[in-house]
């Protein structure tokens, strides 16, 4: 692969963190440990911002998102709020002239995603989805193996993301008003992986079961492609599994170990099961620094889109999840258009 992110920074580009939740802390820690400059943090509550800044050694704490994006010492804003707020937060930052790294799922639907992408493009800014798995070393090597033809023609991708998460009906994951459900939080991983390997499917068939609060408890989908190729993806929020993934070809297969979307080993097999290659490369920190390095690379190159995860693909992934939600009967407030009609 060309244009591979290194996972490190010279610190010249300055980061702002929008939001102070769990994922924001993980990203801040990985940035700090790999040479990035975390310049500022913003929260709707100044006390929360100050606490985060103290914990992660951030120079400036802002008591509002507006103050964060207006900070002239910030070049990039990492959007770490729940996904129902990604669109508004990204638009706020882009309109302030900041590049954005937007947590997955990128938005609530494809319409919101396209809006962010169009705005960023019009301003010459980078809007990158924080699908951190795409940029990890094992995924870069995996794509190279496939491109080299080692496992022949890819026929099938199989990937799961099942976790036992909080059962409280008021928890964000179970609340439709906060974009709850397995699909947007967990399903985004295997769906994005399917897009990474096979591209946009021609057709989608989906099935789900729902929680008492009206969000999907578990969802499974088959993506169908030309030539009979398939991706089989599933997710669940109230039961855990090994969370492995496979890429199956005509001359062999790749088995990615648990938990496949983390920086873990994988093994390449021939048709008779013999091992061609076992790839294992430990990474510093959790691995979220690689997506940040890619964004910095794009800024320095003067590009608004890379090849590993171009903005158009983030929109296409959201469109696929829109279709899955249509089939399983899952809608959110964000699906209503400005005139009050539904996206359906």
C-alpha positions in Angstrom: 0.0 0.0 0.0 1.1 3.6 -0.6 0.5 6.5 1.6 0.6 4.4 4.8 0.2 6.3 8.0 3.2 5.9 10.4 1.3 6.2 13.7 3.6 9.0 14.9 3.7 12.8 14.6 6.2 15.7 14.8 3.7 17.6 16.9 3.4 20.6 14.5 -0.4 20.1 13.9 -2.4 20.9 17.0 -5.4 18.9 18.1 -8.6 19.8 19.9 -10.8 17.2 21.5 -14.6 17.9 21.3 -16.2 15.9 24.1 -14.8 14.4 27.2 -16.2 10.8 27.3 -14.5 7.4 27.3 -13.5 7.4 23.6 -12.1 10.9 23.9 -9.8 9.8 26.6 -8.6 6.8 24.6 -7.8 9.0 21.6 -6.1 11.7 23.7 -3.9 9.1 25.4 -2.8 7.6 22.1 -2.1 11.0 20.7 0.0 12.0 23.7 2.0 8.7 23.6 3.0 9.1 20.0 4.2 12.6 19.6 1.0 14.4 18.7 0.1 17.8 20.2 -3.2 17.8 22.1 -3.7 21.5 22.4 -7.2 22.0 23.8 -10.4 20.2 24.9 -14.0 21.5 24.8 -17.0 20.4 26.8 -20.4 21.8 27.5 -19.4 21.8 31.1 -16.2 23.7 32.0 -15.5 21.5 35.0 -15.5 18.4 32.8 -13.2 20.0 30.4 -10.8 21.1 33.1 -10.8 17.6 34.6 -10.1 16.1 31.2 -7.3 18.6 30.5 -5.7 17.8 33.9 -5.8 14.1 33.3 -4.4 14.1 29.8 -2.0 17.1 30.0 -4.0 19.3 27.7 -3.0 23.0 27.7 -6.4 24.7 27.3 -9.8 23.7 28.6 -12.9 25.3 27.0 -16.4 25.4 28.5 -18.2 25.1 25.2 -17.8 23.5 21.8 -18.0 27.0 20.2 -15.0 28.2 22.2 -13.0 25.1 21.2 -13.5 25.4 17.5 -12.8 29.2 17.7 -9.5 28.6 19.4 -6.8 29.9 16.9 -4.3 27.4 18.4 -6.3 24.4 17.2 -5.9 23.0 13.7 -7.9 19.8 13.9 -10.9 18.9 16.0 -11.6 15.3 17.0 -15.4 14.8 17.3 -15.9 12.4 20.3 -19.5 13.0 21.1 -22.3 10.3 20.6 -23.2 9.9 16.9 -26.5 11.8 17.0 -24.4 14.9 17.5 -21.6 14.3 15.0 -23.2 16.2 12.2 -23.8 19.4 14.2 -20.4 19.2 15.9 -18.5 18.6 12.6 -20.4 21.4 10.8 -19.5 23.7 13.7 -15.8 22.8 13.5 -15.7 23.0 9.7 -17.3 26.3 9.6 -14.6 27.5 12.0 -12.0 26.4 9.5 -10.9 23.3 11.3 -10.2 19.8 9.9 -12.2 17.1 11.6 -11.7 13.5 12.6 -15.3 12.3 13.3 -16.0 9.2 15.4 -17.9 6.3 13.9 -20.5 5.9 13.0 -19.7 9.0 10.9 -23.3 10.3 11.3 -26.8 9.0 11.8 -27.5 8.6 8.1 -26.1 9.1 4.6 -27.7 12.5 4.2 -25.9 13.9 7.2 -22.7 12.3 6.0 -22.9 13.8 2.6 -23.6 17.2 4.1 -20.3 17.0 6.1 -18.3 15.8 3.1 -19.7 18.5 0.8 -19.0 21.2 3.4 -15.4 20.0 4.0 -14.7 19.8 0.3 -16.0 23.3 -0.3 -13.7 24.6 2.3 -10.7 22.6 1.3 -10.7 20.8 4.7 -10.2 17.2 5.7 -13.2 15.3 7.1 -12.1 11.8 8.0 -14.1 9.1 9.7 -12.4 7.7 12.8 -12.7 4.1 11.8 -9.4 3.4 13.4 -9.3 -0.3 12.3 -8.8 0.7 8.7 -5.4 2.3 9.5 -3.9 -0.4 11.7 -0.8 -2.2 10.4 -2.4 -5.6 10.2 -5.2 -4.2 8.0 -2.6 -2.6 5.7 -0.8 -5.9 5.4 -4.0 -7.8 4.9 -5.0 -5.5 1.9 -1.6 -6.0 0.4 -1.9 -9.8 0.6 -5.3 -9.7 -1.1 -3.9 -7.4 -3.9 -1.0 -9.7 -4.4 -3.4 -12.5 -5.2 -2.1 -14.8 -2.4 -5.6 -16.2 -1.6 -6.9 -15.9 -5.2 -10.2 -14.2 -5.9 -12.0 -13.1 -2.8 -15.4 -14.8 -2.6 -16.5 -14.1 0.9 -16.0 -11.8 4.0 -17.3 -12.9 7.4 -17.1 -10.6 10.4 -18.9 -10.3 13.7 -19.0 -7.7 16.5 -21.0 -9.0 19.5 -20.6 -7.6 23.0 -22.5 -7.8 26.3 -23.2 -4.2 27.1 -25.3 -2.3 29.7 -28.9 -3.5 29.8 -30.2 -0.4 31.5 -33.0 0.9 29.2 -31.9 4.5 29.9 -28.3 3.8 28.8 -27.3 5.6 25.6 -26.9 2.2 23.8 -30.6 1.4 24.4 -32.0 4.8 23.9 -33.4 5.6 20.4 -33.1 9.3 21.1 -29.4 8.9 21.3 -29.0 6.6 18.3 -29.0 3.4 20.4 -28.8 -0.1 19.0 -26.2 -2.6 17.9 -26.0 -1.5 14.3 -24.5 2.0 14.6 -22.2 1.3 17.5 -21.1 -2.2 16.8 -22.2 -3.2 13.3 -20.3 -0.3 11.8 -17.1 -2.3 12.3 -17.9 -5.4 10.2 -19.9 -3.3 7.7 -16.9 -1.0 7.1 -14.7 -4.1 6.8 -16.9 -5.5 4.1 -16.7 -2.3 2.2 -12.9 -2.2 2.7 -12.5 -5.6 1.1 -15.3 -5.9 -1.4 -16.6 -2.4 -1.9 -20.2 -1.3 -2.1 -22.7 -4.2 -2.3 -25.2 -4.5 -5.1 -28.0 -5.7 -2.8 -28.4 -6.1 1.0 -30.6 -8.5 3.0 -30.9 -7.8 6.7 -32.7 -9.2 9.7 -32.8 -8.1 13.3 -34.5 -8.5 16.7 -35.3 -5.4 18.7 -35.1 -4.4 22.4 -38.1 -3.2 24.4 -36.9 0.3 23.9 -37.2 -0.1 20.1 -33.6 -0.3 19.0 -31.9 -3.3 17.4 -30.6 -5.8 19.9 -29.0 -7.9 17.2 -28.7 -7.5 13.5 -27.3 -9.6 10.7 -26.9 -8.8 7.0 -25.8 -10.4 3.8 -24.1 -8.1 1.3 -24.3 -9.5 -2.3 -21.9 -8.5 -5.0 -21.3 -9.3 -8.7 -20.1 -12.8 -9.4 -21.8 -14.3 -6.4 -19.4 -12.8 -3.8 -20.8 -12.2 -0.4 -20.1 -10.5 2.9 -21.8 -11.8 6.0 -21.9 -9.4 8.9 -23.5 -9.4 12.3 -23.6 -7.5 15.6 -25.3 -7.8 19.0 -25.2 -5.7 22.1 -26.4 -8.1 24.8 -24.2 -11.2 24.2 -20.5 -11.5 23.5 -18.6 -13.7 21.1 -15.0 -14.3 20.0 -15.3 -11.5 17.4 -13.1 -13.0 14.7 -13.2 -12.3 11.0 -12.3 -14.2 7.8 -11.5 -13.3 4.2 -12.1 -16.4 2.0 -10.7 -16.7 -1.5 -10.4 -19.3 -4.2 -6.8 -20.2 -3.2 -7.0 -19.8 0.5 -8.3 -17.7 3.4 -7.2 -15.2 6.0 -8.2 -15.8 9.6 -8.1 -12.6 11.8 -7.9 -13.5 15.5 -10.0 -12.1 18.3 -10.7 -9.2 18.6 -10.3 -8.7 14.8 -10.8 -5.0 14.7 -8.0 -4.4 17.2 -4.3 -4.7 16.3 -4.2 -8.5 16.5 -2.4 -11.3 14.5 -3.8 -13.0 11.5 -2.9 -16.2 9.6 -3.0 -16.8 5.9 -3.9 -20.4 4.9 -3.8 -22.3 1.6 -6.7 -24.4 0.5 -5.4 -27.4 2.5 -5.0 -25.4 5.6 -1.2 -25.0 5.4 0.1 -21.7 6.8 1.5 -19.3 4.2 2.1 -16.4 6.6 1.4 -15.4 10.1 1.3 -11.7 10.6 1.9 -10.3 14.1 3.1 -6.7 14.7 2.6 -5.2 18.1 1.7 -1.5 18.1 2.3 1.2 20.6 -0.7 2.3 22.6 -4.1 1.2 21.7 -3.7 2.0 18.0 -5.9 5.0 17.5 -2.9 7.1 16.6 -2.8 5.7 13.1 -6.0 7.4 12.1 -4.7 10.7 13.4 -1.5 10.2 11.5 -3.4 9.7 8.3 -5.3 12.9 8.9 -2.1 14.8 9.4 -0.7 13.2 6.3 -3.6 14.5 4.3 -3.3 18.0 5.7 0.4 18.1 4.8 -0.3 16.8 1.3 -3.0 19.3 0.7 -5.5 16.5 0.1 -9.0 16.2 1.3 -9.4 12.5 0.6 -7.1 9.5 1.0 -7.3 5.9 -0.4 -7.7 3.9 2.8 -11.0 5.6 3.8 -12.2 8.3 1.4 -15.1 10.5 2.5 -17.3 9.1 -0.3 -16.9 5.6 1.2 -18.0 6.9 4.6 -21.1 8.2 2.9 -21.6 4.8 1.2 -21.3 2.9 4.4 -23.9 5.2 6.0 -26.2 4.5 3.0 -25.8 0.8 3.5 -26.8 1.2 7.2 -29.7 3.3 6.1 -30.9 0.4 4.0 -30.4 -2.1 6.8 -32.4 0.1 9.1 -35.1 0.4 6.5 -35.4 -3.3 6.3 -35.4 -3.9 10.0 -37.7 -1.0 10.8 -35.3 1.1 12.8 -35.6 4.9 12.5 -34.3 7.9 14.4 -35.3 11.5 14.8 -32.4 12.5 12.5 -34.1 10.6 9.6 -36.7 13.3 9.3 -36.0 15.8 6.6 -36.4 19.6 7.3 -40.0 19.5 5.9 -40.9 16.8 8.5 -41.0 13.9 6.0 -39.1 10.7 6.5 -36.0 9.7 4.5 -37.9 6.5 3.6 
